[in-house]
Amino acid sequence: MSGSVPRLVVAAPSSGSGKTTVATGLMAAFAARGLAVSAHKVGPDYIDPGYHALATGRVGRNLDAYLCGPELVAPLFLHGARGCDIAVVEGVMGLYDGAAGQGELASTAHVAKLLRAPVVLVVDASSQSRSVAALVHGFASWDPEVRVGGVILNKVGSDRHEELLREALEASGVPVLGVLRRVAQVDTPSRHLGLVPVAERREKALEAVAAMAAQVAAGCDLDGLAALARGAGALPCAAWDAAGAVGPDGPARPGAPVVAVAGGPAFTFSYAEHAELLTAAGAEVVSFDPLRDEELPEGTAGLVIGGGFPEVYAGELSANEPLRKAVAELAAGGAPVAAECAGLLYLCRELDGLPMCGVLDAGARMSERLTLGYRDAVAVSDSVLAAAGTRVRGHEFHRTVVEPEAGAAPAWGVRIPRRRVEGFVQRGVHASYLHTHWAAEPGVARRFVERCRTS
């Protein structure tokens, strides 16, 4: 596809400035104009893309220069933006905040540069007037390769406040493309790992997205923002392609192994590219809901259980005894099972004292401590996902603890924040806290599907 899709990046000086409201509202406002909108999120966040999908009617996708490498950011962007009229990329944290100790790596600014995309800076103006000009000037001039093409002023208190802010910004050279008044927050409740996912509150989430769209449409210059997006430079690369990444096996066909992928409210964390890679490797991907379905999909040859919130639904997951037994029997038979974070908890003997699948001789419980950050890891044991010695980059994000931390054959060795081994490899099971992005290691999908065919 053409590398000239109109695009812009919505960033902020810091978290809490309102970029999620602006980005999601902007996506929905453009979609309401009849545009096909491609939605993207910088970093490993699984929850915001769910709201983006509601706003656009398309899958929300992540762009992570740490997990996937800088070289894949633009190709993955073009893959997600196929057939779209405009793309909106929501940043992460502050504009220049990246992976700890890694400079600009994986920051919003880094991704904006890789995409050759202009940046719209969302500024919380609630406690300042003339100082806003110094703040915007600093962000706009810090890195000459980052083009801050406009500013949206958020939480503006009055007409007089807006007048003072606009007057201060006149000399900055950065146009004001929107002003949002200080209003009651749109209803997007949070809990221990961020916003409550869309799958758990779909009707309320739809109302929230509609409110964001109305707020942005009323307060922002949509024509000016679209014009800014059209000024993005062409990208000198081709779109990423799942089939090309995994090799010549081709798409799913009659008799292809069925790979069951857990979904529903308890398991909402996944990257769209994982299912695409499994399909390209020759699998038939079928989703199921461990809260509702008492059986695995017919013919299941392999199982993928990603991240989510099993701790919130522990009672219901435990009560679905027929499915727990089916999962345990599948694993006992040697079928490939890939479990990340929430999936790891589900495979444990118990979670907060409630019986789970019992595939792993380990117990899981909620903890007060948040474990969060990027990780460099190496496969310790041969598994259905990787050969021992394979190096990967991943991400941890949880408030739970599994005891023991690793099995007799651990999944990964990790150096930071401390040297340790973690996770479990037994027969066809690979279970770990580490989230990885398979686009960076497409051989994972191919290896998994091959094991499904032969197990």
C-alpha positions as CSV (number, residue, x, y, z in Angstrom):
1,M,0.0,0.0,0.0
2,S,1.0,3.6,-0.3
3,G,3.2,5.0,2.5
4,S,1.4,8.3,2.3
5,V,-1.6,7.7,4.5
6,P,-2.6,10.9,6.3
7,R,-1.6,10.5,10.0
8,L,-0.9,12.3,13.2
9,V,0.3,11.5,16.7
10,V,-1.6,12.7,19.8
11,A,0.9,13.3,22.6
12,A,1.1,15.2,25.9
13,P,3.7,16.6,28.3
14,S,2.8,13.9,30.8
15,S,0.3,11.2,31.7
16,G,-3.1,12.6,32.8
17,S,-3.2,15.5,30.4
18,G,-6.1,14.1,28.4
19,K,-4.6,12.5,25.4
20,T,-6.8,9.3,25.6
21,T,-9.9,11.5,25.6
22,V,-8.6,13.6,22.7
23,A,-7.2,10.7,20.6
24,T,-10.3,8.5,21.0
25,G,-12.7,11.4,20.5
26,L,-10.8,12.4,17.4
27,M,-10.9,8.9,16.0
28,A,-14.7,8.8,16.5
29,A,-15.2,12.3,15.2
30,F,-13.4,11.6,12.0
31,A,-15.3,8.3,11.7
32,A,-18.6,10.2,12.1
33,R,-17.5,12.2,9.0
34,G,-17.5,9.0,7.0
35,L,-13.7,8.5,7.0
36,A,-12.1,5.1,7.4
37,V,-9.9,5.7,10.5
38,S,-6.9,3.6,11.5
39,A,-6.3,3.6,15.3
40,H,-2.9,2.9,16.9
41,K,-1.5,3.1,20.4
42,V,2.2,3.6,21.2
43,G,3.6,1.0,23.7
44,P,2.3,-2.3,25.1
45,D,-1.1,-1.0,26.4
46,Y,-3.9,-3.5,25.6
47,I,-6.9,-1.5,27.0
48,D,-6.9,1.7,25.1
49,P,-7.0,-0.1,21.7
50,G,-10.4,-1.5,22.8
51,Y,-11.8,2.0,23.1
52,H,-10.1,2.9,19.8
53,A,-11.9,0.0,18.1
54,L,-15.3,1.2,19.3
55,A,-14.4,4.7,18.0
56,T,-13.4,3.5,14.5
57,G,-15.1,0.1,13.9
58,R,-11.7,-1.3,13.1
59,V,-9.1,-3.3,15.2
60,G,-7.0,-1.1,17.4
61,R,-3.3,-1.8,17.0
62,N,-0.1,-1.2,19.0
63,L,3.2,0.3,17.8
64,D,6.0,-0.7,20.2
65,A,9.6,0.1,19.2
66,Y,11.0,-1.9,22.1
67,L,9.0,-5.1,21.7
68,C,9.1,-5.2,17.9
69,G,12.2,-3.1,17.1
70,P,12.2,0.3,15.4
71,E,12.4,-1.3,12.0
72,L,8.9,-2.8,12.3
73,V,7.0,0.3,13.5
74,A,6.3,1.8,10.1
75,P,5.6,-1.6,8.4
76,L,3.1,-2.5,11.1
77,F,1.5,0.9,11.0
78,L,1.0,0.6,7.2
79,H,-0.4,-2.9,7.7
80,G,-3.0,-1.6,10.2
81,A,-3.8,1.4,8.0
82,R,-4.6,-0.5,4.8
83,G,-7.5,1.0,3.1
84,C,-7.9,3.9,5.6
85,D,-8.4,7.6,4.9
86,I,-6.6,8.8,8.0
87,A,-4.7,7.4,11.0
88,V,-4.6,8.6,14.6
89,V,-1.8,7.4,16.9
90,E,-2.3,7.8,20.6
91,G,1.0,8.3,22.5
92,V,2.1,6.9,25.8
93,M,3.1,8.8,29.0
94,G,4.9,12.1,28.2
95,L,6.1,12.8,24.6
96,Y,9.7,12.1,25.3
97,D,9.3,9.3,27.9
98,G,10.7,6.0,26.6
99,A,12.0,2.7,27.9
100,A,13.8,3.2,31.2
101,G,17.5,3.9,30.6
102,Q,17.2,3.5,26.9
103,G,17.0,7.2,25.8
104,E,14.2,7.9,23.3
105,L,13.6,4.2,22.5
106,A,9.9,3.4,22.4
107,S,8.8,6.9,23.4
108,T,6.0,8.7,21.5
109,A,8.6,11.0,20.0
110,H,10.6,8.0,18.7
111,V,7.5,6.5,17.1
112,A,6.5,9.8,15.6
113,K,9.9,10.1,14.0
114,L,9.7,6.6,12.7
115,L,6.3,7.4,11.2
116,R,7.3,10.8,9.9
117,A,4.1,12.0,11.5
118,P,3.3,15.4,12.9
119,V,2.5,15.6,16.7
120,V,-0.5,17.3,18.3
121,L,0.4,18.2,21.9
122,V,-2.5,17.9,24.4
123,V,-1.8,20.3,27.3
124,D,-3.6,20.4,30.6
125,A,-4.0,24.2,30.9
126,S,-6.0,24.1,34.2
127,S,-3.3,25.7,36.4
128,Q,-1.5,28.1,34.0
129,S,-1.9,30.9,31.6
130,R,1.2,32.6,30.0
131,S,3.5,29.7,31.2
132,V,1.8,27.5,28.6
133,A,3.9,29.2,25.9
134,A,7.2,28.2,27.6
135,L,5.9,24.6,28.0
136,V,4.9,24.3,24.4
137,H,8.1,26.0,23.2
138,G,10.2,23.6,25.2
139,F,8.5,20.5,23.8
140,A,8.4,21.8,20.3
141,S,12.1,22.7,20.3
142,W,13.6,19.8,22.3
143,D,14.1,17.6,19.3
144,P,14.2,19.2,15.9
145,E,13.2,15.9,14.3
146,V,9.9,15.9,16.1
147,R,7.4,18.2,14.4
148,V,4.9,19.5,16.9
149,G,2.3,20.8,14.4
150,G,-0.4,21.9,16.8
151,V,-1.6,22.1,20.4
152,I,-5.0,21.2,22.0
153,L,-5.6,23.0,25.2
154,N,-7.5,20.9,27.7
155,K,-9.3,21.8,30.9
156,V,-9.7,25.4,30.0
157,G,-11.8,27.2,32.6
158,S,-13.4,30.2,30.9
159,D,-13.5,32.4,27.9
160,R,-11.0,34.7,29.6
161,H,-8.7,31.8,30.4
162,E,-8.8,30.7,26.7
163,E,-8.0,34.3,25.6
164,L,-4.9,34.4,27.9
165,L,-3.7,31.0,26.6
166,R,-4.2,31.9,23.0
167,E,-2.4,35.2,23.4
168,A,0.6,33.6,25.1
169,L,0.9,31.0,22.3
170,E,0.7,33.4,19.4
171,A,4.5,33.9,19.4
172,S,5.3,30.1,19.8
173,G,4.7,29.3,16.2
174,V,2.5,26.3,17.2
175,P,-1.1,26.8,16.2
176,V,-4.0,26.1,18.6
177,L,-6.1,23.4,17.0
178,G,-8.5,22.8,19.8
179,V,-9.8,24.1,23.2
180,L,-11.6,21.7,25.5
181,R,-13.4,23.2,28.5
182,R,-13.0,21.9,32.1
183,V,-16.0,19.6,32.4
184,A,-16.9,16.5,34.3
185,Q,-14.7,13.6,33.3
186,V,-16.1,11.2,30.7
187,D,-17.1,8.0,32.4
188,T,-14.0,5.7,31.9
189,P,-13.5,4.0,35.2
190,S,-10.2,2.6,36.2
191,R,-8.9,-0.1,38.6
192,H,-5.6,-1.8,39.5
193,L,-4.1,-2.0,35.9
194,G,-5.8,1.0,34.2
195,L,-9.1,1.6,32.5
196,V,-11.7,-1.1,32.7
197,P,-11.6,-3.0,29.3
198,V,-14.4,-2.5,26.8
199,A,-15.4,-6.2,26.9
200,E,-16.5,-5.7,30.5
201,R,-18.7,-2.6,30.0
202,R,-19.5,-2.4,26.3
203,E,-22.7,-0.2,26.5
204,K,-21.1,2.2,29.0
205,A,-18.0,2.3,26.9
206,L,-20.0,3.2,23.8
207,E,-21.5,6.1,25.7
208,A,-18.1,7.2,26.9
209,V,-16.7,7.2,23.3
210,A,-19.7,9.1,22.0
211,A,-19.1,11.7,24.7
212,M,-15.5,12.0,23.8
213,A,-16.4,12.4,20.1
214,A,-18.9,15.2,20.9
215,Q,-16.4,17.0,23.1
216,V,-13.7,16.9,20.5
217,A,-15.9,17.7,17.6
218,A,-17.2,20.8,19.5
219,G,-13.9,22.0,20.7
220,C,-11.3,21.1,18.0
221,D,-10.6,22.3,14.4
222,L,-11.2,18.9,12.7
223,D,-10.4,20.4,9.3
224,G,-7.1,21.8,10.6
225,L,-6.2,18.5,12.2
226,A,-7.0,16.6,9.0
227,A,-4.9,19.0,7.0
228,L,-2.0,18.5,9.4
229,A,-2.4,14.8,9.0
230,R,-2.3,15.1,5.2
231,G,1.1,16.8,5.5
232,A,2.8,13.7,6.8
233,G,5.7,12.5,4.7
234,A,5.7,9.3,2.7
235,L,7.1,6.2,4.4
236,P,9.9,4.4,2.5
237,C,8.8,0.9,3.3
238,A,6.2,-1.7,2.5
239,A,3.4,-2.8,4.8
240,W,4.0,-5.7,7.1
241,D,2.4,-9.0,5.9
242,A,1.7,-12.0,8.2
243,A,2.1,-14.5,5.4
244,G,5.4,-13.1,4.3
245,A,6.6,-13.1,7.9
246,V,5.9,-16.7,8.6
247,G,6.9,-18.1,5.3
248,P,5.2,-20.1,2.5
249,D,2.7,-22.3,4.5
250,G,-0.2,-20.3,3.4
251,P,-3.6,-19.5,4.9
252,A,-5.9,-21.8,6.9
253,R,-7.3,-24.7,4.7
254,P,-9.6,-27.6,5.3
255,G,-8.0,-29.9,7.9
256,A,-5.9,-27.1,9.3
257,P,-5.3,-27.5,13.1
258,V,-7.7,-25.6,15.3
259,V,-6.1,-23.2,17.6
260,A,-8.4,-22.0,20.4
261,V,-7.8,-18.5,21.6
262,A,-9.3,-17.4,24.9
263,G,-11.4,-14.2,24.9
264,G,-14.3,-12.7,26.7
265,P,-14.2,-10.2,29.6
266,A,-11.5,-12.2,31.6
267,F,-9.0,-12.5,28.7
268,T,-8.9,-9.2,26.8
269,F,-5.2,-8.7,26.3
270,S,-3.9,-9.7,22.9
271,Y,-2.3,-8.3,19.8
272,A,-4.2,-8.6,16.6
273,E,-1.1,-9.7,14.8
274,H,-0.9,-12.9,16.8
275,A,-4.1,-14.4,15.4
276,E,-3.1,-13.2,11.9
277,L,0.3,-14.9,12.2
278,L,-1.4,-18.2,13.4
279,T,-3.7,-18.1,10.5
280,A,-0.9,-17.3,8.1
281,A,1.0,-20.3,9.5
282,G,-1.8,-22.6,8.6
283,A,-4.1,-22.7,11.6
284,E,-7.8,-22.2,12.0
285,V,-8.1,-19.7,14.8
286,V,-11.3,-20.0,16.9
287,S,-12.1,-17.8,19.9
288,F,-13.9,-19.0,23.0
289,D,-14.9,-17.5,26.3
290,P,-13.7,-19.3,29.5
291,L,-16.5,-17.6,31.5
292,R,-19.3,-18.9,29.4
293,D,-18.2,-21.9,27.3
294,E,-18.1,-25.3,28.9
295,E,-16.1,-26.9,26.1
296,L,-13.1,-26.0,24.0
297,P,-13.9,-25.4,20.3
298,E,-14.4,-28.6,18.4
299,G,-11.2,-30.2,17.2
300,T,-8.9,-28.0,19.3
301,A,-5.3,-29.0,18.7
302,G,-3.7,-26.0,20.5
303,L,-4.6,-23.4,23.0
304,V,-3.6,-19.7,23.4
305,I,-4.6,-17.9,26.6
306,G,-3.4,-14.3,26.7
307,G,-3.6,-11.6,29.3
308,G,-6.5,-10.1,31.1
309,F,-8.2,-10.0,34.5
310,P,-8.8,-13.5,35.8
311,E,-8.4,-12.2,39.3
312,V,-11.6,-10.2,38.8
313,Y,-13.5,-13.2,37.5
314,A,-11.9,-15.9,39.6
315,G,-15.2,-17.1,41.0
316,E,-16.8,-17.5,37.6
317,L,-13.7,-19.1,36.1
318,S,-13.5,-21.6,39.0
319,A,-17.3,-22.4,38.7
320,N,-16.9,-23.4,35.1
321,E,-15.5,-26.8,36.1
322,P,-16.2,-28.6,32.8
323,L,-14.0,-26.2,30.9
324,R,-11.2,-26.3,33.5
325,K,-11.2,-30.1,33.2
326,A,-11.1,-29.8,29.4
327,V,-8.1,-27.5,29.5
328,A,-6.3,-29.8,31.9
329,E,-7.0,-32.9,29.7
330,L,-5.8,-31.1,26.6
331,A,-2.5,-30.1,28.4
332,A,-2.1,-33.6,29.8
333,G,-2.3,-35.0,26.3
334,G,0.7,-32.9,25.2
335,A,-1.2,-30.4,23.1
336,P,0.6,-27.1,22.6
337,V,-0.6,-24.5,25.2
338,A,0.7,-20.9,25.2
339,A,-0.3,-18.9,28.3
340,E,0.7,-15.3,29.1
341,C,0.2,-13.6,32.4
342,A,-3.6,-14.1,32.9
343,G,-3.3,-17.4,31.1
344,L,-0.5,-18.4,33.5
345,L,-2.8,-17.7,36.5
346,Y,-5.7,-19.7,34.9
347,L,-3.4,-22.8,34.5
348,C,-2.3,-22.7,38.1
349,R,-3.7,-25.0,40.8
350,E,-5.6,-22.1,42.4
351,L,-6.1,-18.3,42.2
352,D,-6.8,-16.5,45.5
353,G,-7.8,-19.8,47.0
354,L,-10.2,-20.8,44.2
355,P,-9.6,-23.9,42.1
356,M,-8.3,-23.2,38.6
357,C,-7.2,-25.7,35.9
358,G,-4.5,-27.4,37.9
359,V,-2.2,-27.8,34.9
360,L,0.7,-26.2,36.9
361,D,1.6,-27.2,40.4
362,A,1.6,-23.6,41.5
363,G,-0.6,-21.2,43.4
364,A,-1.5,-17.6,42.4
365,R,-2.7,-14.7,44.4
366,M,-3.3,-10.9,44.3
367,S,-0.5,-8.7,45.6
368,E,-0.1,-5.1,46.6
369,R,3.0,-4.8,44.5
370,L,2.8,-3.7,40.9
371,T,5.3,-5.5,38.6
372,L,5.7,-3.3,35.5
373,G,8.3,-2.8,32.8
374,Y,10.1,-4.0,29.6
375,R,12.2,-7.1,29.9
376,D,15.0,-8.7,27.9
377,A,14.7,-12.4,28.2
378,V,16.2,-15.7,26.9
379,A,14.4,-19.0,26.6
380,V,15.8,-21.4,29.2
381,S,14.0,-24.5,28.0
382,D,13.0,-25.8,24.6
383,S,9.2,-25.2,24.2
384,V,6.4,-25.0,21.7
385,L,7.2,-21.3,21.3
386,A,11.0,-21.2,21.2
387,A,14.2,-23.2,21.3
388,A,16.4,-22.8,24.3
389,G,18.7,-19.8,23.8
390,T,16.2,-17.8,21.8
391,R,16.4,-14.1,22.9
392,V,13.2,-12.0,23.0
393,R,11.9,-8.7,24.3
394,G,8.8,-8.7,26.5
395,H,6.8,-6.7,29.0
396,E,5.4,-7.5,32.4
397,F,2.3,-5.8,33.9
398,H,0.6,-7.4,36.9
399,R,-0.4,-7.2,40.5
400,T,-0.3,-10.9,41.2
401,V,2.3,-13.4,42.4
402,V,2.8,-17.1,41.4
403,E,4.5,-19.4,43.8
404,P,6.8,-21.0,42.9
405,E,8.0,-18.4,40.4
406,A,9.3,-21.1,38.0
407,G,8.9,-24.8,37.4
408,A,11.6,-27.5,37.0
409,A,12.0,-26.3,33.4
410,P,11.6,-22.5,33.5
411,A,10.3,-20.6,30.5
412,W,12.6,-17.5,30.5
413,G,15.7,-16.1,32.1
414,V,15.3,-12.4,32.9
415,R,18.1,-9.9,34.0
416,I,16.2,-6.8,35.0
417,P,15.0,-5.7,37.5
418,R,16.8,-8.7,39.0
419,R,18.4,-11.9,37.7
420,R,15.8,-14.7,37.8
421,V,14.2,-17.5,35.9
422,E,10.4,-17.5,35.7
423,G,7.6,-19.4,34.1
424,F,6.9,-23.1,33.3
425,V,7.6,-25.4,30.4
426,Q,6.1,-28.9,30.7
427,R,5.2,-31.2,27.8
428,G,3.4,-28.9,25.4
429,V,2.8,-26.1,27.9
430,H,4.6,-22.7,27.9
431,A,3.3,-20.5,30.7
432,S,4.8,-17.2,31.8
433,Y,4.1,-13.6,33.0
434,L,6.0,-12.2,30.0
435,H,4.0,-10.6,27.2
436,T,5.7,-10.8,23.8
437,H,4.8,-9.5,20.4
438,W,5.0,-12.3,17.9
439,A,5.5,-9.9,14.9
440,A,9.1,-9.5,16.3
441,E,9.5,-13.3,16.3
442,P,7.1,-14.7,13.7
443,G,8.8,-18.1,14.0
444,V,6.9,-18.5,17.3
445,A,3.6,-18.8,15.4
446,R,5.0,-21.2,12.8
447,R,6.6,-23.4,15.5
448,F,3.4,-23.4,17.5
449,V,1.2,-24.4,14.6
450,E,3.7,-27.1,13.5
451,R,3.5,-28.6,17.0
452,C,-0.3,-28.5,16.8
453,R,-0.1,-30.6,13.6
454,T,2.2,-33.2,15.1
455,S,1.2,-33.5,18.8
